[in-house]
Amino acid sequence: MKPVICQSCGLPFTIEISGTNRDGSKNMDYCINCFKNGEFVDHSLSLHELEIKLLEMAEIHNEISLEEAQQIIRILPDLKRWKMSSI
C-alpha cells in the first residue's frame, strides 16, 4: 500500500502504523505516533514545537534529512490538525 501523509506530523505512514480510533479501528488521517484511541497522543503539542522536533529528527537523530524536515515544515499549516487549531 502506498504511504499516506500524517495530518499531524507530516511524515508518511502505512496502514500498519496508522492511528487508531476509540473503537480500535484504523484512522488513516494520522499515524500511531500522533493519534491513539481516538485522541492526539500529545494534546499540548504546538505547531512550533513540532517544527523543532522535526529539525531535531534531522540534525540530532538523523531520522530524516534536513531537506525533508524543511519540506515537511512548509506543509504543516495545511494539514488537518493544524488547520483545526487556527479556527
Buried (B, 14 or more C-beta within 10 A) or exposed (E): EEEBBBBBBBBEBEEEBBBBBEEEEBBBBBBBBBBBEEEBBEEEBEBEEBBEBBBEBBEEEEEBEEEBBBEBBEEBEEBEBBEEEEE
